[in-house]
């Protein structure tokens, strides 16, 4: 079984820079983005429409070229977690984690016994078809390689921040800026950036306190550099949609000028 190179890089303290994939369905986007210098990509299934077959094809190619994908499922439950892990996705970006109870359910679904209760899929892409997932050695290896990020997206979720951050099997902490801003009542308000940065500070402090990774999604290179300098290791810059549109908009404006 191939190891999770994103987890390995983070364990060495190396910054991992990626972007979101929201629209492109062709798996060839993966080697293209790898050649651009990114360390990983994050594929969205919560607010976008890739099929499970698209994710499966991307997961196989990602493992073959050693370019990690992270997937955000529509909901962080056992059904989606099991399917994504079995098709070879190592890294999960779990939305709407509201409580320590939910976080514990995620851990149980992502790890085999004795750490959790992940279902056994047999000879599957997650084993690179090299053997069954029933092997004790493969189960232990899989438990070590899976990487789980949980998203704090409401004010109530922060009540369990320390308990979740301290939990074995939760590897990284982040927030969902748009949904959190909405829940806090600051969406579009002058104080939105300040309030969200205060929450980012809380997440980063909890990650440092409990030896976890802090992840952040940011839309500008200036913000990415700021939070990288603050100690955030797992950074997602923009998305393929935003980069494509903004680049073409600038080019068209320059041509028409």
Secondary structure as the mmCIF struct_conf table of DSSP 4:
data_model
#
loop_
_struct_conf.conf_type_id
_struct_conf.id
_struct_conf.beg_label_comp_id
_struct_conf.beg_label_asym_id
_struct_conf.beg_label_seq_id
_struct_conf.end_label_comp_id
_struct_conf.end_label_asym_id
_struct_conf.end_label_seq_id
HELX_RH_AL_P HELX_RH_AL_P1 UNK A 5 UNK A 11
TURN_TY1_P TURN_TY1_P1 UNK A 12 UNK A 13
STRN STRN1 UNK A 16 UNK A 21
BEND BEND1 UNK A 22 UNK A 23
TURN_TY1_P TURN_TY1_P2 UNK A 27 UNK A 28
HELX_RH_AL_P HELX_RH_AL_P2 UNK A 29 UNK A 35
TURN_TY1_P TURN_TY1_P3 UNK A 36 UNK A 37
BEND BEND2 UNK A 39 UNK A 39
STRN STRN2 UNK A 40 UNK A 44
BEND BEND3 UNK A 45 UNK A 48
HELX_RH_AL_P HELX_RH_AL_P3 UNK A 52 UNK A 65
TURN_TY1_P TURN_TY1_P4 UNK A 66 UNK A 66
STRN STRN3 UNK A 68 UNK A 72
BEND BEND4 UNK A 74 UNK A 75
BEND BEND5 UNK A 77 UNK A 77
HELX_RH_AL_P HELX_RH_AL_P4 UNK A 78 UNK A 86
TURN_TY1_P TURN_TY1_P5 UNK A 87 UNK A 88
STRN STRN4 UNK A 91 UNK A 94
BEND BEND6 UNK A 99 UNK A 99
HELX_RH_AL_P HELX_RH_AL_P5 UNK A 100 UNK A 110
BEND BEND7 UNK A 111 UNK A 111
TURN_TY1_P TURN_TY1_P6 UNK A 113 UNK A 115
HELX_LH_PP_P HELX_LH_PP_P1 UNK A 118 UNK A 120
BEND BEND8 UNK A 122 UNK A 123
HELX_RH_3T_P HELX_RH_3T_P1 UNK A 125 UNK A 127
TURN_TY1_P TURN_TY1_P7 UNK A 128 UNK A 129
BEND BEND9 UNK A 130 UNK A 131
TURN_TY1_P TURN_TY1_P8 UNK A 133 UNK A 134
BEND BEND10 UNK A 135 UNK A 135
HELX_RH_AL_P HELX_RH_AL_P6 UNK A 136 UNK A 145
STRN STRN5 UNK A 147 UNK A 152
BEND BEND11 UNK A 154 UNK A 154
TURN_TY1_P TURN_TY1_P9 UNK A 155 UNK A 155
HELX_RH_3T_P HELX_RH_3T_P2 UNK A 156 UNK A 160
HELX_RH_AL_P HELX_RH_AL_P7 UNK A 161 UNK A 165
TURN_TY1_P TURN_TY1_P10 UNK A 166 UNK A 166
BEND BEND12 UNK A 167 UNK A 167
TURN_TY1_P TURN_TY1_P11 UNK A 168 UNK A 169
STRN STRN6 UNK A 172 UNK A 175
HELX_RH_AL_P HELX_RH_AL_P8 UNK A 177 UNK A 184
TURN_TY1_P TURN_TY1_P12 UNK A 185 UNK A 185
TURN_TY1_P TURN_TY1_P13 UNK A 187 UNK A 188
BEND BEND13 UNK A 189 UNK A 189
TURN_TY1_P TURN_TY1_P14 UNK A 190 UNK A 191
HELX_RH_AL_P HELX_RH_AL_P9 UNK A 192 UNK A 209
TURN_TY1_P TURN_TY1_P15 UNK A 210 UNK A 211
STRN STRN7 UNK A 213 UNK A 218
BEND BEND14 UNK A 219 UNK A 220
HELX_RH_AL_P HELX_RH_AL_P10 UNK A 221 UNK A 230
TURN_TY1_P TURN_TY1_P16 UNK A 231 UNK A 231
STRN STRN8 UNK A 234 UNK A 239
HELX_RH_AL_P HELX_RH_AL_P11 UNK A 240 UNK A 256
#
